[in-house]
Amino acid sequence: MTLQVPDALEKEHDETVRFLAAKFYEAGKLTLGQAADMVGMKKWDFPEVLAKFDVPYFLYTGDDLLNEFK
């Protein structure tokens, strides 16, 4: 995939890609590994990016956890 970043954000290209990867992970569109690959990181380093954008590492709801233990 090629990402066309507007000229106004070109100086922030890497930060924009990290933001998008974190949000795609949060939305369930990418796995942790896929999101890390998108920004050229190892997946064990990517949670630092998630924290920067207030994206939770664990994306389970309370109902998900209850169903897991039924």
PyMOL Python script that loads the backbone (N, CA, C, O; Angstrom):
from pymol import cmd

cmd.read_pdbstr("""\
ATOM      1  N   MET A   1       0.854  -1.166   0.000  1.00  0.00           N
ATOM      2  CA  MET A   1       0.000   0.000   0.000  1.00  0.00           C
ATOM      3  C   MET A   1       0.902   1.231   0.000  1.00  0.00           C
ATOM      4  O   MET A   1       1.926   1.268   0.682  1.00  0.00           O
ATOM      5  N   THR A   2       0.519   2.198  -0.746  1.00  0.00           N
ATOM      6  CA  THR A   2       1.227   3.473  -0.775  1.00  0.00           C
ATOM      7  C   THR A   2       0.346   4.514  -0.118  1.00  0.00           C
ATOM      8  O   THR A   2      -0.841   4.629  -0.424  1.00  0.00           O
ATOM      9  N   LEU A   3       0.929   5.257   0.770  1.00  0.00           N
ATOM     10  CA  LEU A   3       0.197   6.297   1.481  1.00  0.00           C
ATOM     11  C   LEU A   3       0.626   7.656   0.957  1.00  0.00           C
ATOM     12  O   LEU A   3       1.802   8.016   1.026  1.00  0.00           O
ATOM     13  N   GLN A   4      -0.317   8.397   0.440  1.00  0.00           N
ATOM     14  CA  GLN A   4      -0.051   9.742  -0.037  1.00  0.00           C
ATOM     15  C   GLN A   4      -0.360  10.720   1.094  1.00  0.00           C
ATOM     16  O   GLN A   4      -1.520  10.932   1.448  1.00  0.00           O
ATOM     17  N   VAL A   5       0.664  11.295   1.639  1.00  0.00           N
ATOM     18  CA  VAL A   5       0.505  12.240   2.745  1.00  0.00           C
ATOM     19  C   VAL A   5       0.485  13.648   2.156  1.00  0.00           C
ATOM     20  O   VAL A   5       1.364  13.999   1.369  1.00  0.00           O
ATOM     21  N   PRO A   6      -0.499  14.453   2.523  1.00  0.00           N
ATOM     22  CA  PRO A   6      -0.542  15.829   2.015  1.00  0.00           C
ATOM     23  C   PRO A   6       0.747  16.573   2.328  1.00  0.00           C
ATOM     24  O   PRO A   6       1.404  16.309   3.335  1.00  0.00           O
ATOM     25  N   ASP A   7       1.099  17.511   1.445  1.00  0.00           N
ATOM     26  CA  ASP A   7       2.329  18.296   1.634  1.00  0.00           C
ATOM     27  C   ASP A   7       2.396  18.944   3.009  1.00  0.00           C
ATOM     28  O   ASP A   7       3.473  19.059   3.594  1.00  0.00           O
ATOM     29  N   ALA A   8       1.258  19.363   3.520  1.00  0.00           N
ATOM     30  CA  ALA A   8       1.225  20.016   4.834  1.00  0.00           C
ATOM     31  C   ALA A   8       1.709  19.080   5.941  1.00  0.00           C
ATOM     32  O   ALA A   8       2.168  19.545   6.984  1.00  0.00           O
ATOM     33  N   LEU A   9       1.612  17.764   5.723  1.00  0.00           N
ATOM     34  CA  LEU A   9       2.026  16.788   6.735  1.00  0.00           C
ATOM     35  C   LEU A   9       3.329  16.083   6.374  1.00  0.00           C
ATOM     36  O   LEU A   9       3.771  15.199   7.107  1.00  0.00           O
ATOM     37  N   GLU A  10       3.944  16.453   5.272  1.00  0.00           N
ATOM     38  CA  GLU A  10       5.136  15.733   4.810  1.00  0.00           C
ATOM     39  C   GLU A  10       6.244  15.697   5.863  1.00  0.00           C
ATOM     40  O   GLU A  10       6.928  14.685   6.013  1.00  0.00           O
ATOM     41  N   LYS A  11       6.420  16.797   6.589  1.00  0.00           N
ATOM     42  CA  LYS A  11       7.440  16.819   7.643  1.00  0.00           C
ATOM     43  C   LYS A  11       7.083  15.855   8.771  1.00  0.00           C
ATOM     44  O   LYS A  11       7.954  15.413   9.521  1.00  0.00           O
ATOM     45  N   GLU A  12       5.818  15.539   8.883  1.00  0.00           N
ATOM     46  CA  GLU A  12       5.334  14.639   9.937  1.00  0.00           C
ATOM     47  C   GLU A  12       4.984  13.259   9.388  1.00  0.00           C
ATOM     48  O   GLU A  12       4.203  12.532  10.002  1.00  0.00           O
ATOM     49  N   HIS A  13       5.549  12.890   8.245  1.00  0.00           N
ATOM     50  CA  HIS A  13       5.184  11.641   7.578  1.00  0.00           C
ATOM     51  C   HIS A  13       5.274  10.435   8.503  1.00  0.00           C
ATOM     52  O   HIS A  13       4.308   9.680   8.621  1.00  0.00           O
ATOM     53  N   ASP A  14       6.407  10.238   9.157  1.00  0.00           N
ATOM     54  CA  ASP A  14       6.591   9.066  10.013  1.00  0.00           C
ATOM     55  C   ASP A  14       5.585   9.051  11.162  1.00  0.00           C
ATOM     56  O   ASP A  14       5.035   8.005  11.508  1.00  0.00           O
ATOM     57  N   GLU A  15       5.356  10.215  11.740  1.00  0.00           N
ATOM     58  CA  GLU A  15       4.394  10.313  12.850  1.00  0.00           C
ATOM     59  C   GLU A  15       2.978  10.010  12.357  1.00  0.00           C
ATOM     60  O   GLU A  15       2.193   9.379  13.065  1.00  0.00           O
ATOM     61  N   THR A  16       2.657  10.456  11.154  1.00  0.00           N
ATOM     62  CA  THR A  16       1.342  10.191  10.571  1.00  0.00           C
ATOM     63  C   THR A  16       1.147   8.699  10.352  1.00  0.00           C
ATOM     64  O   THR A  16       0.080   8.161  10.648  1.00  0.00           O
ATOM     65  N   VAL A  17       2.160   8.037   9.842  1.00  0.00           N
ATOM     66  CA  VAL A  17       2.079   6.590   9.604  1.00  0.00           C
ATOM     67  C   VAL A  17       1.941   5.850  10.929  1.00  0.00           C
ATOM     68  O   VAL A  17       1.161   4.902  11.021  1.00  0.00           O
ATOM     69  N   ARG A  18       2.683   6.262  11.961  1.00  0.00           N
ATOM     70  CA  ARG A  18       2.550   5.617  13.286  1.00  0.00           C
ATOM     71  C   ARG A  18       1.143   5.804  13.838  1.00  0.00           C
ATOM     72  O   ARG A  18       0.563   4.875  14.400  1.00  0.00           O
ATOM     73  N   PHE A  19       0.595   7.010  13.677  1.00  0.00           N
ATOM     74  CA  PHE A  19      -0.770   7.274  14.142  1.00  0.00           C
ATOM     75  C   PHE A  19      -1.774   6.369  13.423  1.00  0.00           C
ATOM     76  O   PHE A  19      -2.637   5.762  14.057  1.00  0.00           O
ATOM     77  N   LEU A  20      -1.654   6.286  12.110  1.00  0.00           N
ATOM     78  CA  LEU A  20      -2.585   5.451  11.340  1.00  0.00           C
ATOM     79  C   LEU A  20      -2.454   3.972  11.709  1.00  0.00           C
ATOM     80  O   LEU A  20      -3.460   3.273  11.830  1.00  0.00           O
ATOM     81  N   ALA A  21      -1.246   3.503  11.885  1.00  0.00           N
ATOM     82  CA  ALA A  21      -1.041   2.108  12.268  1.00  0.00           C
ATOM     83  C   ALA A  21      -1.685   1.820  13.623  1.00  0.00           C
ATOM     84  O   ALA A  21      -2.328   0.785  13.799  1.00  0.00           O
ATOM     85  N   ALA A  22      -1.512   2.735  14.579  1.00  0.00           N
ATOM     86  CA  ALA A  22      -2.111   2.559  15.903  1.00  0.00           C
ATOM     87  C   ALA A  22      -3.633   2.535  15.809  1.00  0.00           C
ATOM     88  O   ALA A  22      -4.284   1.716  16.457  1.00  0.00           O
ATOM     89  N   LYS A  23      -4.193   3.422  15.012  1.00  0.00           N
ATOM     90  CA  LYS A  23      -5.649   3.492  14.894  1.00  0.00           C
ATOM     91  C   LYS A  23      -6.212   2.300  14.126  1.00  0.00           C
ATOM     92  O   LYS A  23      -7.304   1.831  14.444  1.00  0.00           O
ATOM     93  N   PHE A  24      -5.487   1.798  13.118  1.00  0.00           N
ATOM     94  CA  PHE A  24      -5.924   0.580  12.420  1.00  0.00           C
ATOM     95  C   PHE A  24      -5.896  -0.617  13.372  1.00  0.00           C
ATOM     96  O   PHE A  24      -6.778  -1.474  13.319  1.00  0.00           O
ATOM     97  N   TYR A  25      -4.889  -0.675  14.241  1.00  0.00           N
ATOM     98  CA  TYR A  25      -4.832  -1.725  15.259  1.00  0.00           C
ATOM     99  C   TYR A  25      -6.016  -1.604  16.204  1.00  0.00           C
ATOM    100  O   TYR A  25      -6.679  -2.596  16.506  1.00  0.00           O
ATOM    101  N   GLU A  26      -6.282  -0.390  16.669  1.00  0.00           N
ATOM    102  CA  GLU A  26      -7.390  -0.156  17.601  1.00  0.00           C
ATOM    103  C   GLU A  26      -8.725  -0.561  16.980  1.00  0.00           C
ATOM    104  O   GLU A  26      -9.598  -1.087  17.671  1.00  0.00           O
ATOM    105  N   ALA A  27      -8.885  -0.319  15.690  1.00  0.00           N
ATOM    106  CA  ALA A  27     -10.129  -0.643  14.994  1.00  0.00           C
ATOM    107  C   ALA A  27     -10.226  -2.123  14.624  1.00  0.00           C
ATOM    108  O   ALA A  27     -11.249  -2.570  14.106  1.00  0.00           O
ATOM    109  N   GLY A  28      -9.165  -2.879  14.890  1.00  0.00           N
ATOM    110  CA  GLY A  28      -9.189  -4.298  14.566  1.00  0.00           C
ATOM    111  C   GLY A  28      -8.908  -4.598  13.100  1.00  0.00           C
ATOM    112  O   GLY A  28      -9.129  -5.717  12.637  1.00  0.00           O
ATOM    113  N   LYS A  29      -8.425  -3.609  12.378  1.00  0.00           N
ATOM    114  CA  LYS A  29      -8.117  -3.781  10.956  1.00  0.00           C
ATOM    115  C   LYS A  29      -6.740  -4.394  10.742  1.00  0.00           C
ATOM    116  O   LYS A  29      -6.493  -5.021   9.712  1.00  0.00           O
ATOM    117  N   LEU A  30      -5.837  -4.217  11.711  1.00  0.00           N
ATOM    118  CA  LEU A  30      -4.495  -4.786  11.650  1.00  0.00           C
ATOM    119  C   LEU A  30      -4.190  -5.507  12.950  1.00  0.00           C
ATOM    120  O   LEU A  30      -4.648  -5.099  14.018  1.00  0.00           O
ATOM    121  N   THR A  31      -3.417  -6.576  12.859  1.00  0.00           N
ATOM    122  CA  THR A  31      -2.901  -7.214  14.062  1.00  0.00           C
ATOM    123  C   THR A  31      -1.758  -6.365  14.597  1.00  0.00           C
ATOM    124  O   THR A  31      -1.303  -5.434  13.934  1.00  0.00           O
ATOM    125  N   LEU A  32      -1.303  -6.687  15.785  1.00  0.00           N
ATOM    126  CA  LEU A  32      -0.173  -5.966  16.361  1.00  0.00           C
ATOM    127  C   LEU A  32       1.048  -6.089  15.449  1.00  0.00           C
ATOM    128  O   LEU A  32       1.745  -5.104  15.204  1.00  0.00           O
ATOM    129  N   GLY A  33       1.302  -7.290  14.951  1.00  0.00           N
ATOM    130  CA  GLY A  33       2.441  -7.512  14.065  1.00  0.00           C
ATOM    131  C   GLY A  33       2.322  -6.743  12.762  1.00  0.00           C
ATOM    132  O   GLY A  33       3.304  -6.178  12.280  1.00  0.00           O
ATOM    133  N   GLN A  34       1.136  -6.716  12.193  1.00  0.00           N
ATOM    134  CA  GLN A  34       0.921  -5.982  10.944  1.00  0.00           C
ATOM    135  C   GLN A  34       1.115  -4.480  11.149  1.00  0.00           C
ATOM    136  O   GLN A  34       1.732  -3.809  10.321  1.00  0.00           O
ATOM    137  N   ALA A  35       0.591  -3.961  12.248  1.00  0.00           N
ATOM    138  CA  ALA A  35       0.740  -2.533  12.539  1.00  0.00           C
ATOM    139  C   ALA A  35       2.216  -2.191  12.759  1.00  0.00           C
ATOM    140  O   ALA A  35       2.695  -1.158  12.291  1.00  0.00           O
ATOM    141  N   ALA A  36       2.927  -3.059  13.469  1.00  0.00           N
ATOM    142  CA  ALA A  36       4.355  -2.837  13.689  1.00  0.00           C
ATOM    143  C   ALA A  36       5.117  -2.857  12.366  1.00  0.00           C
ATOM    144  O   ALA A  36       5.992  -2.023  12.136  1.00  0.00           O
ATOM    145  N   ASP A  37       4.782  -3.808  11.501  1.00  0.00           N
ATOM    146  CA  ASP A  37       5.421  -3.875  10.178  1.00  0.00           C
ATOM    147  C   ASP A  37       5.159  -2.607   9.380  1.00  0.00           C
ATOM    148  O   ASP A  37       6.037  -2.131   8.660  1.00  0.00           O
ATOM    149  N   MET A  38       3.966  -2.065   9.503  1.00  0.00           N
ATOM    150  CA  MET A  38       3.596  -0.861   8.759  1.00  0.00           C
ATOM    151  C   MET A  38       4.545   0.298   9.062  1.00  0.00           C
ATOM    152  O   MET A  38       4.824   1.125   8.195  1.00  0.00           O
ATOM    153  N   VAL A  39       5.031   0.347  10.287  1.00  0.00           N
ATOM    154  CA  VAL A  39       5.927   1.440  10.681  1.00  0.00           C
ATOM    155  C   VAL A  39       7.383   0.995  10.772  1.00  0.00           C
ATOM    156  O   VAL A  39       8.243   1.766  11.201  1.00  0.00           O
ATOM    157  N   GLY A  40       7.662  -0.239  10.373  1.00  0.00           N
ATOM    158  CA  GLY A  40       9.040  -0.723  10.371  1.00  0.00           C
ATOM    159  C   GLY A  40       9.600  -1.008  11.739  1.00  0.00           C
ATOM    160  O   GLY A  40      10.787  -0.801  11.990  1.00  0.00           O
ATOM    161  N   MET A  41       8.736  -1.490  12.639  1.00  0.00           N
ATOM    162  CA  MET A  41       9.165  -1.791  14.009  1.00  0.00           C
ATOM    163  C   MET A  41       8.958  -3.275  14.306  1.00  0.00           C
ATOM    164  O   MET A  41       8.218  -3.961  13.601  1.00  0.00           O
ATOM    165  N   LYS A  42       9.607  -3.754  15.336  1.00  0.00           N
ATOM    166  CA  LYS A  42       9.332  -5.087  15.874  1.00  0.00           C
ATOM    167  C   LYS A  42       8.060  -4.985  16.693  1.00  0.00           C
ATOM    168  O   LYS A  42       7.788  -3.950  17.301  1.00  0.00           O
ATOM    169  N   LYS A  43       7.271  -6.070  16.712  1.00  0.00           N
ATOM    170  CA  LYS A  43       5.983  -5.971  17.396  1.00  0.00           C
ATOM    171  C   LYS A  43       6.123  -5.773  18.899  1.00  0.00           C
ATOM    172  O   LYS A  43       5.213  -5.226  19.522  1.00  0.00           O
ATOM    173  N   TRP A  44       7.218  -6.193  19.497  1.00  0.00           N
ATOM    174  CA  TRP A  44       7.374  -5.984  20.945  1.00  0.00           C
ATOM    175  C   TRP A  44       7.728  -4.531  21.268  1.00  0.00           C
ATOM    176  O   TRP A  44       7.661  -4.125  22.428  1.00  0.00           O
ATOM    177  N   ASP A  45       8.108  -3.738  20.245  1.00  0.00           N
ATOM    178  CA  ASP A  45       8.366  -2.313  20.452  1.00  0.00           C
ATOM    179  C   ASP A  45       7.136  -1.443  20.155  1.00  0.00           C
ATOM    180  O   ASP A  45       7.074  -0.287  20.572  1.00  0.00           O
ATOM    181  N   PHE A  46       6.166  -2.005  19.437  1.00  0.00           N
ATOM    182  CA  PHE A  46       5.026  -1.216  18.984  1.00  0.00           C
ATOM    183  C   PHE A  46       4.111  -0.723  20.107  1.00  0.00           C
ATOM    184  O   PHE A  46       3.510   0.339  19.949  1.00  0.00           O
ATOM    185  N   PRO A  47       3.971  -1.431  21.230  1.00  0.00           N
ATOM    186  CA  PRO A  47       3.123  -0.894  22.307  1.00  0.00           C
ATOM    187  C   PRO A  47       3.513   0.517  22.757  1.00  0.00           C
ATOM    188  O   PRO A  47       2.669   1.250  23.271  1.00  0.00           O
ATOM    189  N   GLU A  48       4.762   0.903  22.574  1.00  0.00           N
ATOM    190  CA  GLU A  48       5.180   2.275  22.893  1.00  0.00           C
ATOM    191  C   GLU A  48       4.436   3.280  21.996  1.00  0.00           C
ATOM    192  O   GLU A  48       4.047   4.357  22.449  1.00  0.00           O
ATOM    193  N   VAL A  49       4.247   2.916  20.733  1.00  0.00           N
ATOM    194  CA  VAL A  49       3.491   3.768  19.802  1.00  0.00           C
ATOM    195  C   VAL A  49       2.027   3.822  20.234  1.00  0.00           C
ATOM    196  O   VAL A  49       1.408   4.885  20.221  1.00  0.00           O
ATOM    197  N   LEU A  50       1.482   2.671  20.614  1.00  0.00           N
ATOM    198  CA  LEU A  50       0.085   2.627  21.063  1.00  0.00           C
ATOM    199  C   LEU A  50      -0.117   3.554  22.251  1.00  0.00           C
ATOM    200  O   LEU A  50      -1.090   4.307  22.302  1.00  0.00           O
ATOM    201  N   ALA A  51       0.798   3.497  23.200  1.00  0.00           N
ATOM    202  CA  ALA A  51       0.680   4.339  24.399  1.00  0.00           C
ATOM    203  C   ALA A  51       0.729   5.823  24.031  1.00  0.00           C
ATOM    204  O   ALA A  51       0.008   6.631  24.618  1.00  0.00           O
ATOM    205  N   LYS A  52       1.560   6.178  23.081  1.00  0.00           N
ATOM    206  CA  LYS A  52       1.686   7.582  22.677  1.00  0.00           C
ATOM    207  C   LYS A  52       0.363   8.133  22.163  1.00  0.00           C
ATOM    208  O   LYS A  52       0.062   9.311  22.352  1.00  0.00           O
ATOM    209  N   PHE A  53      -0.434   7.276  21.508  1.00  0.00           N
ATOM    210  CA  PHE A  53      -1.699   7.718  20.930  1.00  0.00           C
ATOM    211  C   PHE A  53      -2.908   7.252  21.753  1.00  0.00           C
ATOM    212  O   PHE A  53      -4.035   7.241  21.256  1.00  0.00           O
ATOM    213  N   ASP A  54      -2.665   6.869  23.014  1.00  0.00           N
ATOM    214  CA  ASP A  54      -3.721   6.439  23.937  1.00  0.00           C
ATOM    215  C   ASP A  54      -4.562   5.291  23.372  1.00  0.00           C
ATOM    216  O   ASP A  54      -5.780   5.252  23.550  1.00  0.00           O
ATOM    217  N   VAL A  55      -3.897   4.368  22.696  1.00  0.00           N
ATOM    218  CA  VAL A  55      -4.567   3.177  22.172  1.00  0.00           C
ATOM    219  C   VAL A  55      -4.229   2.024  23.114  1.00  0.00           C
ATOM    220  O   VAL A  55      -3.053   1.743  23.344  1.00  0.00           O
ATOM    221  N   PRO A  56      -5.241   1.355  23.659  1.00  0.00           N
ATOM    222  CA  PRO A  56      -4.956   0.248  24.580  1.00  0.00           C
ATOM    223  C   PRO A  56      -4.291  -0.926  23.876  1.00  0.00           C
ATOM    224  O   PRO A  56      -4.617  -1.253  22.735  1.00  0.00           O
ATOM    225  N   TYR A  57      -3.356  -1.550  24.575  1.00  0.00           N
ATOM    226  CA  TYR A  57      -2.672  -2.738  24.048  1.00  0.00           C
ATOM    227  C   TYR A  57      -3.645  -3.906  23.965  1.00  0.00           C
ATOM    228  O   TYR A  57      -3.669  -4.638  22.976  1.00  0.00           O
ATOM    229  N   PHE A  58      -4.444  -4.072  25.012  1.00  0.00           N
ATOM    230  CA  PHE A  58      -5.453  -5.127  25.051  1.00  0.00           C
ATOM    231  C   PHE A  58      -6.776  -4.528  24.620  1.00  0.00           C
ATOM    232  O   PHE A  58      -7.242  -3.547  25.199  1.00  0.00           O
ATOM    233  N   LEU A  59      -7.380  -5.120  23.601  1.00  0.00           N
ATOM    234  CA  LEU A  59      -8.599  -4.552  23.030  1.00  0.00           C
ATOM    235  C   LEU A  59      -9.837  -5.366  23.394  1.00  0.00           C
ATOM    236  O   LEU A  59     -10.760  -5.494  22.590  1.00  0.00           O
ATOM    237  N   TYR A  60      -9.852  -5.907  24.592  1.00  0.00           N
ATOM    238  CA  TYR A  60     -10.991  -6.695  25.028  1.00  0.00           C
ATOM    239  C   TYR A  60     -11.969  -5.833  25.810  1.00  0.00           C
ATOM    240  O   TYR A  60     -11.578  -5.000  26.629  1.00  0.00           O
ATOM    241  N   THR A  61     -13.244  -6.052  25.539  1.00  0.00           N
ATOM    242  CA  THR A  61     -14.274  -5.388  26.332  1.00  0.00           C
ATOM    243  C   THR A  61     -14.569  -6.255  27.547  1.00  0.00           C
ATOM    244  O   THR A  61     -14.124  -7.400  27.619  1.00  0.00           O
ATOM    245  N   GLY A  62     -15.311  -5.716  28.491  1.00  0.00           N
ATOM    246  CA  GLY A  62     -15.730  -6.507  29.645  1.00  0.00           C
ATOM    247  C   GLY A  62     -16.521  -7.734  29.221  1.00  0.00           C
ATOM    248  O   GLY A  62     -16.334  -8.816  29.778  1.00  0.00           O
ATOM    249  N   ASP A  63     -17.402  -7.576  28.237  1.00  0.00           N
ATOM    250  CA  ASP A  63     -18.181  -8.713  27.732  1.00  0.00           C
ATOM    251  C   ASP A  63     -17.282  -9.767  27.098  1.00  0.00           C
ATOM    252  O   ASP A  63     -17.518 -10.964  27.262  1.00  0.00           O
ATOM    253  N   ASP A  64     -16.260  -9.336  26.381  1.00  0.00           N
ATOM    254  CA  ASP A  64     -15.316 -10.285  25.785  1.00  0.00           C
ATOM    255  C   ASP A  64     -14.666 -11.138  26.865  1.00  0.00           C
ATOM    256  O   ASP A  64     -14.545 -12.354  26.719  1.00  0.00           O
ATOM    257  N   LEU A  65     -14.252 -10.495  27.942  1.00  0.00           N
ATOM    258  CA  LEU A  65     -13.598 -11.235  29.027  1.00  0.00           C
ATOM    259  C   LEU A  65     -14.561 -12.185  29.713  1.00  0.00           C
ATOM    260  O   LEU A  65     -14.196 -13.320  30.019  1.00  0.00           O
ATOM    261  N   LEU A  66     -15.794 -11.736  29.962  1.00  0.00           N
ATOM    262  CA  LEU A  66     -16.792 -12.617  30.576  1.00  0.00           C
ATOM    263  C   LEU A  66     -17.055 -13.826  29.699  1.00  0.00           C
ATOM    264  O   LEU A  66     -17.134 -14.947  30.201  1.00  0.00           O
ATOM    265  N   ASN A  67     -17.192 -13.619  28.406  1.00  0.00           N
ATOM    266  CA  ASN A  67     -17.439 -14.738  27.484  1.00  0.00           C
ATOM    267  C   ASN A  67     -16.253 -15.681  27.412  1.00  0.00           C
ATOM    268  O   ASN A  67     -16.433 -16.878  27.187  1.00  0.00           O
ATOM    269  N   GLU A  68     -15.068 -15.177  27.593  1.00  0.00           N
ATOM    270  CA  GLU A  68     -13.862 -15.992  27.532  1.00  0.00           C
ATOM    271  C   GLU A  68     -13.841 -17.007  28.680  1.00  0.00           C
ATOM    272  O   GLU A  68     -13.304 -18.105  28.532  1.00  0.00           O
ATOM    273  N   PHE A  69     -14.419 -16.640  29.808  1.00  0.00           N
ATOM    274  CA  PHE A  69     -14.366 -17.497  30.987  1.00  0.00           C
ATOM    275  C   PHE A  69     -15.655 -18.278  31.240  1.00  0.00           C
ATOM    276  O   PHE A  69     -15.803 -18.881  32.302  1.00  0.00           O
ATOM    277  N   LYS A  70     -16.567 -18.279  30.312  1.00  0.00           N
ATOM    278  CA  LYS A  70     -17.818 -19.058  30.456  1.00  0.00           C
ATOM    279  C   LYS A  70     -17.595 -20.495  30.098  1.00  0.00           C
ATOM    280  O   LYS A  70     -18.526 -21.298  30.158  1.00  0.00           O
TER     281      LYS A  70
END
""", "prot")
cmd.dss("prot")
cmd.show_as("cartoon", "prot")
cmd.util.cbc("prot")
cmd.orient("prot")
